[in-house]
Amino acid sequence: MTLFRTRFALLATIAAVIAAFGSFAVLRVYASAGDSAAKPSAPPAATVDVAEVVSRPVIDWQSYSGRLEAVDRVEIRPLVSGTLTAVHFKDGNLVKKGDVLFTIDPRPYAAEVARAQAQLAGAEARAAYTASDLARGQRLLADNAIARRDFEEKQNTSREATANLLMARAALQLAQLNLEHAQIIAPVSGRISRAEVTPGNVVAAAAASAPLTTLVSVSRMYASFDVDEQSFLKYVNPARASNGAQVPVFLGLANEDGYSRQGKVSSVDNRVDTSSGTVRVRAVFENADGILLPGLYARIRLGSGEASNALLIDEKAIGTDQDKRFVLVVDKTNRTVYREVRIGSNQDGLRVVSSGLKAGERIVVNGLQRVRPGDLVSPHPVAMAKAEVVARLNASAKPVSAATKSGVADKT
């Protein structure tokens, strides 16, 4: 009986030990399952387009907005009063210098010329008589046959006659000039506006009178624009200081993508506008086809004229952080690194980077909004957009040749 109890106690102890070990194993399984649930797996790396920073020889272009202005602009006003009898042009036509534009009734001025001619003839006769009388008085004075007082009267009369002759000649010239002004001619070649006064109306000669029409030259055209102080000191002022140097200037219209015309700087204002920190610059462009019109909006591109190596990146790769610009550089471990950059001019879709990057570094150009600094990414290599286009455009944009400079300068 005692032996049976001893065996039973031993078996119970063994069963308790086995049960305890089983519970412990189950708890370890649940614990390990809980740990795995508490530690989620890392998200997959985001796929982004990555391009290498390129280095290309570029011309540092600066873009400005301006307006076209006529080289010659004339408001046609009458110089004599009278009835307008004829208009000799069609509205908007091209006219040449010396063409007759308007005719004012010339009859009153022709009559004034005839009257002045008659007065001149009388003055000439009077001058001839007094000159002869003075010569006779000189002979009599030599023989003491005339009083000194009488001789001086003859001398004075001759001088008055000579003065009246000069006055009559001047009156004839004025009458002839007024007769010429009865025909209003074009002072320059160009395109004329509409006639503001029709035949039959009386026009008055006055500086404050309304113009009969306006005339603008079209063979060349000015483009006026404001250059910031930094660009003026960097490009325009050195060219002005050196003899014969020209700053390349290109013009594009509002409906054009590029810059179709090349010109030269014609004049620079003599002061800096302190309110805006700009200098007024005027460039001249040839307009043989007549497409350029005064008042048109003009896109101006002003450059240094010499190409230099620069780092170029896509506009899409640039992010904004308050007042800073940055890009995300992908390092050797494919992690993104925040890099502040200083950007320069626009080169046909690419931005010049003046500091913050090196040639050959990889940056995120597409997918910038999906990653943050320090993230692991899956880079997809792509080419930097439009890099070859920029190189080709700058290679074709050569400075103005010496022959072109002299030709434009002569016309200016």
VEXRO-249729 format. One record per residue: x, y, z of N, C-alpha, C in turn; residue in one letter. Coordinates in steps of 0.2 Angstrom, whole numbers, plus 2048, in hexadecimal, padded with zeros to 3 digits. Each point is the difference from the previous one (the first is absolute). Example, Ala and Ser with C-alpha at 12.3 -4.5 7.8 and 13.67 -1.06 7.14 Angstrom:
# VEXRO-249729
   nX   nY   nZ  caX  caY  caZ   cX   cY   cZ  res
  842  7E4  827  7FC  806  800  804  806  800    A
  7FE  805  7FC  804  806  801  7FC  805  803    S
END
This chain:
# VEXRO-249729
   nX   nY   nZ  caX  caY  caZ   cX   cY   cZ  res
  804  7FA  800  7FC  806  800  804  806  800    M
  805  800  804  805  806  800  804  800  7FA    T
  801  7FB  7FD  804  800  7F9  7FB  803  7FB    L
  7FA  7FE  800  7FB  803  7FB  800  807  801    F
  7FF  803  806  800  807  801  806  804  7FD    R
  805  7FC  802  807  804  7FD  800  800  7F9    T
  7FE  7FB  7FC  800  800  7F9  7FB  805  7FD    R
  7FA  801  803  7FB  804  7FE  802  808  801    F
  804  801  806  802  807  801  805  801  7FA    A
  805  7FB  7FF  805  802  7FB  7FD  801  7F9    L
  7FA  7FC  7FE  7FD  801  7FA  7FD  807  7FF    L
  7FD  802  806  7FC  807  800  805  805  7FF    A
  806  7FF  804  805  806  7FF  803  800  7F9    T
  801  7FA  7FC  802  800  7F9  7FB  804  7FC    I
  7F9  7FE  801  7FB  803  7FC  800  808  801    A
  801  802  806  800  807  801  806  804  7FD    A
  805  7FC  800  806  803  7FD  7FF  801  7F8    V
  7FD  7FA  7FD  7FF  800  7F9  7FB  806  7FE    I
  7FB  801  804  7FA  805  7FF  804  807  800    A
  804  801  805  803  806  801  805  802  7FA    A
  803  7FB  7FD  804  801  7FA  7FC  801  7FA    F
  7FA  7FD  800  7FC  801  7FA  7FD  807  800    G
  7FE  803  806  7FD  807  800  806  805  7FE    S
  806  7FF  803  805  804  7FE  802  801  7F9    F
  7FF  7FA  7FC  802  800  7F9  7FA  804  7FD    A
  7FA  7FF  802  7FA  803  7FD  801  808  801    V
  802  802  806  801  807  801  806  803  7FC    L
  805  7FC  7FF  805  802  7FB  7FE  801  7F9    R
  7FC  7FC  7FE  7FD  800  7F9  7FC  807  7FF    V
  7FC  801  805  7FB  806  800  805  806  801    Y
  805  800  804  804  806  801  804  802  7F9    A
  803  7FA  7FD  803  802  7FA  7FB  802  7FB    S
  7FA  7FE  800  7FB  802  7FB  7FE  808  801    A
  800  801  807  7FF  807  801  805  805  7FE    G
  806  7FE  801  806  804  7FE  800  801  7F9    D
  7FF  7FB  7FC  800  801  7F9  7FA  805  7FE    S
  7FB  7FF  803  7FA  805  7FE  802  807  802    A
  804  801  806  802  807  802  805  803  7FC    A
  804  7FC  7FC  805  803  7FC  7FE  7FF  7F9    K
  7FD  805  7FC  7FE  7FF  7F9  806  800  7FC    P
  7FF  7FD  7FA  806  800  7FB  801  806  7FD    S
  806  802  7FE  802  807  7FD  7FC  800  7F9    A
  7FD  806  7FE  7FD  801  7F9  805  800  7FB    P
  7FE  7FE  7FA  805  7FF  7FA  802  807  7FE    P
  806  800  7FD  803  806  7FE  7FC  803  7FA    A
  7FF  807  800  7FC  803  7FB  805  801  7FA    A
  7FC  7FE  7FA  804  801  7F9  7FF  807  7FE    T
  806  803  7FF  800  807  7FD  805  801  7FA    V
  7FF  805  7FC  804  801  7FA  806  804  803    D
  806  7FE  7FE  806  803  802  804  801  7FA    V
  803  807  800  804  802  7FB  807  803  802    A
  805  7FF  7FC  806  803  802  801  808  7FF    E
  803  804  804  801  807  7FF  805  800  7FA    V
  7FE  804  7FB  804  801  7FA  803  806  800    V
  806  800  7FD  804  806  7FF  801  802  7F8    S
  7FE  806  7FE  7FF  802  7F9  803  807  7FF    R
  803  801  7FB  802  807  7FF  7FA  804  7FD    P
  7FE  805  804  7FA  804  7FF  802  807  800    V
  7FB  804  7FD  801  807  800  7FB  802  805    I
  802  805  805  7FB  801  806  7FB  806  7FD    D
  7FA  7FD  7FE  7FB  805  7FE  7FC  802  805    W
  7FE  807  7FF  7FB  803  805  7FA  802  7FC    Q
  7FA  7FE  802  7FA  802  7FC  7FC  806  803    S
  7FE  804  7FC  7FC  806  802  7FA  801  7FB    Y
  7FC  804  803  7FA  802  7FC  800  808  7FE    S
  7FE  801  7FA  800  807  7FE  7FB  801  7FA    G
  800  806  7FD  7FC  802  7FB  803  803  7FA    R
  7FE  7FF  7FA  803  802  7FA  7FE  808  7FF    L
  805  804  7FE  7FF  807  7FE  803  801  7FA    E
  7FC  805  7FC  803  802  7FA  806  804  800    A
  805  7FF  7FC  806  804  800  7FE  808  7FE    V
  7FC  801  7FB  7FD  806  7FF  7F8  800  800    D
  7FE  805  804  7F8  801  801  7FF  807  7FF    R
  7FC  802  7FB  7FE  807  7FF  7F9  801  800    V
  7FE  805  803  7F9  802  800  7FF  806  7FB    E
  7FC  7FE  7FB  7FF  805  7FA  7FC  805  802    I
  802  806  800  7FC  806  802  801  805  7FA    R
  7FB  804  7FF  801  806  7FB  804  805  802    P
  804  803  7FC  804  806  801  7FD  806  7FE    L
  7FA  800  7FC  7FD  806  7FE  7F8  7FE  800    V
  7FC  805  801  7F9  7FF  801  7FD  801  7F9    S
  7FA  7FC  800  7FC  801  7FA  7FB  7FA  7FF    G
  7FD  7FF  7FA  7FB  7FB  7FF  804  7FA  7FD    T
  7FF  7FA  803  803  7FA  7FE  7FC  7FE  7F9    L
  804  7FF  7FB  7FD  7FF  7FA  801  7F8  7FD    T
  805  7FD  803  801  7F9  7FD  804  7FC  805    A
  7FF  7FA  800  804  7FB  804  803  7FB  7FB    V
  807  7FF  800  803  7FC  7FB  802  7F9  802    H
  7FE  7FE  805  802  7F9  802  7FA  7FC  802    F
  801  7F9  801  7FB  7FC  803  802  7FE  807    K
  7FB  800  804  802  7FE  807  804  7FA  801    D
  805  800  803  804  7FA  802  805  7FF  7FB    G
  801  804  7FA  805  7FE  7FB  807  802  802    N
  804  7FD  7FC  807  802  801  802  806  7FB    L
  803  805  803  802  806  7FC  807  801  800    V
  803  804  7FB  807  801  800  801  807  802    K
  806  802  802  802  807  802  7FF  804  7FA    K
  7FC  806  800  7FF  804  7FB  7F9  800  7FD    G
  7FD  7FA  801  7F9  7FF  7FD  7FB  806  803    D
  7FC  802  7FC  7FB  805  802  7FA  7FC  803    V
  7FF  803  806  7FB  7FC  805  7F9  804  7FF    L
  800  807  801  7FA  804  800  802  806  7FC    F
  7FA  803  7FE  801  807  7FC  7FB  805  803    T
  802  805  802  7FC  806  803  800  805  7FA    I
  7FA  803  7FF  7FE  805  7FB  806  805  7FF    D
  804  7FF  7FA  806  804  800  7FF  807  7FD    P
  7F9  802  7FE  7FF  806  7FC  802  806  805    R
  7FE  801  806  802  806  804  807  800  800    P
  804  7FB  801  807  801  801  804  801  7F9    Y
  7FD  7FE  7FA  802  802  7FA  7FF  807  7FF    A
  7FB  803  802  7FF  807  7FF  804  804  805    A
  802  7FD  806  805  804  804  807  800  7FD    E
  801  7FA  7FC  807  800  7FD  800  806  7FB    V
  7FB  800  7FC  7FF  805  7FB  801  807  803    A
  7FD  802  805  800  806  803  807  802  803    R
  804  7FA  803  806  801  802  805  801  7FA    A
  7FF  7FD  7FB  804  801  7FA  800  808  7FD    Q
  7FA  802  801  7FF  807  7FE  803  805  804    A
  7FF  7FF  807  804  804  805  807  800  7FF    Q
  803  7FA  7FE  807  7FF  7FF  802  804  7FA    L
  7FC  800  7FB  802  804  7FA  800  807  801    A
  7FB  803  804  800  807  802  806  801  805    G
  802  7FC  804  806  801  805  806  800  7FC    A
  801  7FC  7FB  806  800  7FB  800  806  7FD    E
  7FB  803  7FD  800  806  7FC  802  806  805    A
  7FD  800  806  802  805  804  807  800  802    R
  802  7FA  802  807  7FF  802  805  803  7FA    A
  7FE  7FE  7FA  804  802  7FA  801  808  7FF    A
  7FA  803  801  7FF  807  800  804  804  805    Y
  800  7FE  806  803  803  806  808  7FF  7FF    T
  802  7FA  7FE  807  7FF  7FF  803  805  7FA    A
  7FC  801  7FB  802  804  7FB  800  807  802    S
  7FB  802  804  800  807  803  806  801  805    D
  802  7FB  804  805  800  805  807  801  7FC    L
  801  7FD  7FA  806  801  7FC  800  807  7FD    A
  7FB  803  7FE  800  806  7FE  801  805  805    R
  7FE  7FF  806  801  805  806  807  7FF  802    G
  804  7FA  7FF  807  800  802  804  804  7FB    Q
  7FE  800  7FA  804  804  7FB  7FF  808  801    R
  7FA  802  802  7FE  807  802  804  802  806    L
  800  7FB  805  804  802  806  807  801  7FF    L
  803  7FC  7FB  807  801  7FF  801  807  7FD    A
  7FC  803  7FC  800  806  7FD  7FE  806  804    D
  7FE  7FE  807  7FD  805  804  7FA  803  7FD    N
  7FC  7FC  7FC  7FA  803  7FD  7FA  7FE  804    A
  800  7FC  805  7FB  7FE  804  801  801  808    I
  7FB  801  804  802  800  807  801  7F9  803    A
  803  800  805  802  7FA  803  7F9  7FD  803    R
  7FC  804  802  7FA  7FD  803  7FB  7FD  7FB    R
  800  803  7FA  7FC  7FD  7FA  804  7F9  7FE    D
  806  800  800  803  7FA  7FE  7FF  7FA  805    F
  800  802  807  7FE  7FB  805  7F9  7FD  7FF    E
  7FB  805  7FE  7F9  7FE  7FF  800  7FB  7FA    E
  804  801  7FB  800  7FB  7FA  803  7F9  803    K
  805  801  804  803  7FA  802  7FB  7FC  805    Q
  7FD  803  804  7FB  7FD  804  7FA  7FD  7FC    N
  7FE  803  7FB  7FA  7FE  7FC  802  7F9  7FC    T
  807  800  7FE  802  7FA  7FC  801  7FA  805    S
  802  802  806  800  7FA  805  7F9  7FD  802    R
  7FB  805  800  7F9  7FE  802  7FE  7FC  7FA    E
  801  802  7FA  7FE  7FC  7FA  803  7F9  800    A
  807  7FF  802  803  7FA  800  7FD  7FB  805    T
  7FE  803  806  7FD  7FC  805  7F9  7FE  7FE    A
  7FC  804  7FD  7F9  7FF  7FD  801  7FA  7FB    N
  805  800  7FC  801  7FB  7FB  801  7F9  803    L
  804  800  806  802  7FA  803  7F9  7FD  803    L
  7FC  805  803  7FA  7FE  803  7FB  7FD  7FB    M
  800  803  7FA  7FB  7FE  7FB  803  7F9  7FD    A
  806  7FF  800  802  7F9  7FE  7FE  7FB  806    R
  801  802  806  7FE  7FB  805  7F9  7FF  800    A
  7FC  805  7FF  7F8  7FF  7FF  7FF  7FB  7FA    A
  803  800  7FB  7FF  7FC  7FA  802  7F9  802    L
  806  7FF  803  801  7F9  803  7FB  7FD  804    Q
  7FE  804  805  7FA  7FE  805  7FA  7FE  7FC    L
  7FE  804  7FB  7FA  7FE  7FC  801  7FA  7FC    A
  806  7FF  7FD  801  7FA  7FC  800  7FA  805    Q
  803  801  806  800  7FA  805  7F9  7FE  802    L
  7FC  805  801  7F9  7FF  802  7FC  7FC  7FA    N
  802  802  7FA  7FD  7FD  7FA  802  7F9  800    L
  807  7FE  801  802  7F9  801  7FD  7FC  805    E
  7FE  803  806  7FD  7FD  805  7F9  7FE  7FF    H
  7FD  803  7FB  7F9  7FF  7FE  800  7F8  7FE    A
  805  7FE  7FE  801  7F8  7FE  804  7FD  806    Q
  7FD  7FC  804  803  7FC  805  803  7FA  7FE    I
  806  7FF  801  804  7FB  7FD  802  7FB  806    I
  802  7FA  7FE  803  7FB  805  807  802  802    A
  801  801  806  807  802  802  805  7FA  801    P
  7FD  7FA  801  804  7F9  800  7FC  7FB  7FC    V
  803  7FB  7FF  7FD  7FA  7FD  7FD  7FC  805    S
  7FA  7FD  7FF  7FD  7FB  805  7F9  7FF  7FE    G
  7FC  7FE  806  7F9  7FE  7FF  7FC  805  803    R
  7FB  803  7FC  7FC  805  803  7F9  7FE  803    I
  7FE  804  804  7FA  7FE  804  7FA  802  7FB    S
  7FA  801  803  7FA  802  7FD  800  808  800    R
  7FC  803  7FB  800  807  800  7FA  802  805    A
  802  804  804  7FC  803  806  7FB  805  7FD    E
  802  804  7FB  7FC  805  7FD  7FF  7FF  7F9    V
  7FA  801  7FD  7FE  7FE  7F9  800  807  7FD    T
  800  7FF  7F9  800  806  7FC  7FA  805  801    P
  800  806  800  7FB  805  801  800  803  807    G
  804  7FD  804  801  803  807  805  805  800    N
  800  805  804  805  805  801  804  7FE  806    V
  807  800  7FE  805  7FF  805  804  806  802    V
  802  800  806  804  805  803  807  7FF  801    A
  805  804  7FF  807  7FF  801  801  802  808    A
  801  7FB  804  802  801  807  803  7FA  803    A
  804  801  804  804  7FA  803  7FB  7FC  805    A
  7FB  803  802  7FB  7FD  805  7FA  7FD  7FC    A
  800  801  7F9  7FA  7FD  7FC  801  7F8  800    S
  7FA  7FD  7FE  800  7F9  800  804  7FE  7F9    A
  804  7FB  801  803  7FD  7FA  7FC  7FE  7FA    P
  802  801  7FA  7FC  7FD  7FA  800  7F9  800    L
  806  7FD  801  802  7F9  801  806  7FF  803    T
  802  7F9  800  807  7FF  803  804  7FB  7FB    T
  806  801  801  804  7FC  7FB  806  7FD  804    L
  801  7F9  7FF  805  7FD  804  805  7FC  7FB    V
  806  800  801  805  7FC  7FC  7FF  7F9  802    S
  802  7FC  7FB  7FF  7F8  801  806  7FC  7FE    V
  805  804  7FD  806  7FC  7FE  804  7FD  805    S
  800  804  806  803  7FD  806  7FC  802  806    R
  801  7FC  805  7FB  801  806  804  800  807    M
  7FE  804  804  803  800  807  7FC  7FB  804    Y
  804  7FD  805  7FD  7FC  806  803  803  806    A
  7FB  803  804  802  803  806  7FF  7FB  806    S
  804  7FF  805  7FF  7FC  805  805  802  806    F
  7FE  7FE  806  803  802  806  805  7FA  803    D
  806  802  800  805  7FB  802  802  801  808    V
  800  7FA  804  801  801  807  808  802  801    D
  801  803  806  807  803  801  805  7FA  7FF    E
  7FF  7FA  803  805  7FB  7FF  802  7FE  7F9    Q
  7FB  7FF  7FC  801  7FF  7F9  803  806  7FC    S
  7FE  806  802  804  805  7FD  807  801  802    F
  802  7FE  806  807  801  802  804  7FA  7FD    L
  7FC  7FA  7FF  804  7FA  7FD  800  800  7F9    K
  7FB  802  7FC  800  7FF  7F9  801  807  7FC    Y
  7FB  805  802  800  806  7FB  806  805  802    V
  801  801  806  805  805  802  807  7FE  7FD    N
  802  7F9  801  807  7FF  7FD  800  801  7F8    P
  7FB  7FE  7FD  800  801  7F9  800  807  7FE    A
  7FD  805  804  800  807  7FE  807  802  802    R
  804  7FD  804  807  803  802  805  7FE  7FB    A
  7FF  7FA  7FD  804  7FE  7FB  7FE  802  7F9    S
  805  802  7FC  7FE  803  7F9  7FE  7FA  7FB    N
  7FA  801  7FD  7FE  7FB  7FB  7FD  7FA  803    G
  800  7FF  806  7FD  7FA  803  7F8  801  7FF    A
  7FD  7FA  7FF  7F8  800  7FF  7FE  7FB  805    Q
  7FA  801  803  7FC  7FC  804  7FB  7FC  7FC    V
  800  7FA  7FF  7FB  7FC  7FC  7F9  801  803    P
  7FC  802  7FB  7F9  802  802  7FB  7FC  7FB    V
  7FC  7FC  803  7FB  7FD  7FC  7F9  802  801    F
  7FB  7FF  7FB  7FA  803  801  7FB  7FA  7FE    L
  7FB  7FF  804  7FA  7FB  7FE  7FA  804  802    G
  7FB  7FE  7FB  7F9  803  801  7FC  7FC  804    L
  7FA  802  802  7FC  7FD  804  7FD  7F9  7FE    A
  800  7FF  7F9  7FD  7FA  7FD  806  7FB  7FE    N
  806  802  802  806  7FC  7FE  803  7FC  807    E
  802  7FA  7FF  803  7FC  805  807  803  801    D
  804  801  7FB  807  802  801  801  807  7FE    G
  806  802  7FE  802  806  7FF  803  801  7F9    Y
  7FC  803  7FC  801  7FF  7F8  804  806  7FE    S
  801  805  803  804  806  7FE  806  802  804    R
  805  802  7FD  806  802  804  801  807  7FE    Q
  802  804  805  801  807  800  806  802  804    G
  801  806  802  805  803  804  7FD  805  804    K
  804  802  806  7FE  805  804  802  807  7FD    V
  7FA  804  7FF  801  806  7FD  802  806  805    S
  7FD  800  806  801  805  805  7FE  7FD  807    S
  803  804  805  7FF  7FE  807  7FF  807  803    V
  7FB  7FF  805  7FE  807  803  806  802  804    D
  800  806  802  806  803  804  7FF  800  807    N
  7FB  7FC  803  7FF  800  807  7FD  7F9  802    R
  800  7FE  806  7FD  7FA  803  7F9  803  803    V
  7FB  7FD  7FF  7FA  801  803  800  7FE  807    D
  801  804  805  801  7FE  807  7F9  7FD  803    T
  7FA  801  7FD  7FA  7FD  803  800  7F9  7FE    S
  802  7FE  7FA  800  7F9  7FE  807  7FC  7FF    S
  805  804  801  807  7FD  7FF  802  7FE  7F9    G
  7FD  803  7FB  801  7FE  7F9  802  805  7FC    T
  803  7FE  7FA  803  805  7FB  7FC  7FF  7FA    V
  7FE  805  7FD  7FC  800  7F9  805  7FF  7FB    R
  7FF  7FA  7FC  804  7FF  7FA  7FC  7FF  7FA    V
  803  802  7FA  7FC  800  7FA  804  7FD  7FB    R
  7FE  7FA  7FD  803  7FD  7FB  7FC  801  7F9    A
  804  7FF  7FB  7FE  801  7F9  800  7FA  7FC    V
  7FA  7FF  7FC  800  7FA  7FC  7FD  801  7F9    F
  803  7FD  7FB  7FE  801  7F9  7F9  7FD  7FF    E
  7FC  804  7FC  7F9  7FE  7FF  7FE  800  7F9    N
  804  7FC  7FC  800  800  7F8  7F9  7FE  7FE    A
  7FD  7FB  804  7FA  7FD  7FE  7FA  804  803    D
  801  805  804  7FB  804  802  7FB  7FD  805    G
  802  7FA  803  7FC  7FD  805  800  804  807    I
  805  802  802  800  804  806  7FD  807  800    L
  7FB  801  805  7FC  806  800  802  803  807    L
  800  807  800  800  803  806  7FB  7FE  805    P
  802  7FF  806  7FB  7FE  806  7FF  7F9  801    G
  803  7FC  7FB  800  7F8  801  804  7FE  807    L
  7FD  7FB  803  804  7FD  806  806  7FD  7FD    Y
  806  801  803  806  7FD  7FE  803  7FC  806    A
  802  7FA  7FE  804  7FC  805  808  801  7FE    R
  804  802  805  807  802  7FE  804  7FB  804    I
  805  7FD  7FC  805  7FC  804  807  803  7FF    R
  803  802  805  807  803  801  805  7FC  803    L
  806  7FF  7FC  805  7FB  802  806  803  801    G
  805  7FC  802  807  802  801  804  800  7FA    S
  7FE  7FC  7FB  803  7FF  7FA  805  7FB  800    G
  803  7FE  805  805  7FA  801  7FD  7FA  804    E
  801  7FA  7FD  7FE  7FA  804  805  7FE  805    A
  7FD  7FE  806  804  7FD  805  7FC  7FA  803    S
  804  7FC  803  7FD  7FA  803  7FC  801  806    N
  7FA  7FD  800  7FB  801  805  7FD  7F9  802    A
  7FD  7FF  806  7FD  7FB  802  7F8  801  7FF    L
  7FD  7FB  7FD  7F9  800  7FD  7FC  7FB  804    L
  7FA  802  802  7FB  7FB  803  7F9  801  7FD    I
  7FC  7FB  801  7F9  801  7FD  7FC  804  806    D
  7FC  804  7FD  7FB  805  804  7FD  7FB  805    E
  7FD  7FA  7FE  7FC  7FC  804  804  7FD  807    K
  807  801  7FF  804  7FD  806  800  805  806    A
  7FE  806  7FF  801  805  804  7FA  801  805    I
  801  7FF  807  7FB  801  804  801  807  804    G
  7FB  802  803  800  807  804  7FF  7FE  807    T
  804  803  804  800  7FF  808  800  807  802    D
  7FA  803  801  7FF  808  802  804  804  7FB    Q
  805  803  802  804  804  7FB  806  7FD  7FD    D
  800  7F9  801  806  7FD  7FE  7FE  7FB  7FA    K
  805  7FE  7FC  7FF  7FC  7FB  804  7FA  801    R
  7FE  7FA  7FF  803  7FA  801  7FF  7FA  7FB    F
  804  7FB  800  800  7FA  7FC  801  7FA  805    V
  7FE  7FA  7FE  801  7FA  804  806  7FC  7FC    L
  805  800  803  806  7FC  7FD  7FF  7F9  802    V
  801  7FB  7FB  801  7F9  802  807  7FE  801    V
  802  7FD  806  806  7FE  801  802  7F9  7FE    D
  806  7FE  802  802  7F9  7FD  7FC  7FB  803    K
  7FD  801  806  7FB  7FB  803  7F9  801  7FE    T
  7FF  804  7FB  7F9  801  7FE  7FB  803  805    N
  803  804  804  7FC  804  805  800  807  7FE    R
  7FB  804  801  7FF  807  7FE  804  804  805    T
  803  806  7FD  803  805  805  7FE  807  7FE    V
  7FE  803  805  7FD  807  7FE  806  805  7FF    Y
  800  804  7FA  805  804  7FE  7FD  807  7FE    R
  802  805  803  7FE  807  7FE  804  802  7FB    E
  7FD  803  7FB  803  802  7FA  7FF  807  7FE    V
  804  804  7FC  7FF  806  7FE  7FF  800  7F8    R
  7FB  802  7FE  7FE  7FF  7F9  801  807  7FC    I
  802  7FF  7F9  801  806  7FC  7FB  800  7FB    G
  802  802  7FA  7FB  802  7FA  7FD  7F9  7FD    S
  7FB  801  7FD  7FC  7FB  7FC  804  7FF  7F9    N
  801  7FA  7FF  803  7FE  7FA  7FC  7FB  7FC    Q
  7FA  803  7FD  7FC  7FC  7FC  7FD  7FA  804    D
  7FE  800  806  7FD  7FB  803  804  7FD  806    G
  807  802  800  804  7FE  805  803  806  804    L
  801  7FF  806  803  805  804  807  7FF  802    R
  803  806  7FF  807  800  802  801  800  808    V
  804  7FC  802  802  7FF  808  806  804  801    V
  800  805  804  807  804  801  803  7FD  806    S
  7FD  7FC  805  803  7FD  806  7FC  7FB  803    S
  803  7FB  803  7FC  7FB  803  800  7F9  7FD    G
  803  7FF  7FA  800  7FA  7FD  807  7FF  7FC    L
  801  7FA  7FE  806  7FF  7FC  7FE  7FC  7FA    K
  804  800  7FB  7FE  7FC  7FA  801  7F9  801    A
  7FB  7FC  7FE  800  7F9  800  7FC  7FE  806    G
  7FE  804  805  7FC  7FE  806  7F9  7FE  7FD    E
  7FD  7FB  804  7F9  7FE  7FE  7FB  804  804    R
  7FB  802  7FD  7FA  804  803  7FA  7FD  7FE    I
  7FB  801  804  7F9  7FD  7FF  7FD  806  7FB    V
  7FE  7FE  7FA  7FC  804  7FB  7F9  7FF  800    V
  7FE  7FA  802  7F8  7FF  800  7FF  7FB  805    N
  7FB  802  804  7FE  7FD  806  802  803  807    G
  802  807  7FF  802  803  806  7FB  800  805    L
  7FA  801  7FF  7FB  800  805  7FF  7F9  804    Q
  802  7FB  7FD  7FF  7F9  803  806  7FE  805    R
  805  804  801  806  7FE  804  802  806  804    V
  803  7FF  806  803  805  804  807  7FE  801    R
  804  805  803  807  7FF  801  801  7FA  805    P
  805  7FC  7FE  801  7FA  804  7FD  7FA  7FD    G
  7FB  800  7FC  7FC  7FB  7FE  805  7FB  7FB    D
  7FE  7FA  800  803  7FB  7FC  7FC  800  7F9    L
  803  801  7FB  7FC  800  7F9  803  7FB  7FC    V
  7FC  7FE  7FB  802  7FC  7FA  801  804  7FA    S
  806  802  7FE  801  805  7FB  7FF  7FD  7F9    P
  7FC  804  7FC  800  7FE  7F9  803  806  7FC    H
  806  7FE  7FD  804  805  7FC  7FD  802  7FA    P
  800  807  7FF  7FD  803  7FA  805  806  7FE    V
  7FF  802  7FA  805  806  7FE  7FD  806  802    A
  804  805  802  7FE  807  802  7FD  803  7FA    M
  7F9  802  800  7FC  802  7FB  803  806  7FC    A
  800  801  7FA  802  805  7FC  807  803  800    K
  804  7FC  803  807  802  801  804  801  7F9    A
  7FE  7FB  7FB  803  801  7FA  7FD  805  7FC    E
  7FA  802  801  7FD  806  7FD  803  806  802    V
  802  801  806  803  806  803  807  800  7FD    V
  804  7FB  7FF  806  800  7FD  800  802  7F9    A
  7FB  7FE  7FC  7FF  801  7F9  7FE  808  7FF    R
  7FC  802  804  7FE  807  800  805  805  801    L
  804  7FF  806  806  804  801  805  800  7FB    N
  801  7FA  7FD  805  800  7FB  7FE  804  7FA    A
  7FA  800  7FE  7FD  804  7FA  800  807  802    S
  800  802  806  7FF  807  802  807  804  801    A
  802  801  7FA  807  803  800  800  808  800    K
  805  803  803  800  808  800  7FF  803  7F9    P
  7FE  806  800  7FF  803  7F9  806  801  7FD    V
  801  7FF  7F9  806  801  7FD  802  807  7FF    S
  806  801  7FE  802  807  7FF  7FC  803  7FB    A
  7FF  7FD  7FA  7FC  803  7FA  7F9  802  802    A
  7FD  7FB  804  7F9  802  802  800  806  805    T
  805  800  805  801  806  804  800  806  7FC    K
  805  801  7FB  801  806  7FD  7FA  802  7FC    S
  7FC  7FB  7FD  7FA  801  7FC  7FB  803  804    G
  7FF  7FD  806  7FA  803  804  802  807  803    V
  807  800  802  802  807  802  7FF  805  7FB    A
  801  7FF  7FA  800  805  7FB  7F9  802  7FF    D
  7FB  7FC  800  7F9  801  800  7FD  804  806    K
  803  7FF  806  7FE  803  806  802  807  800    T
END
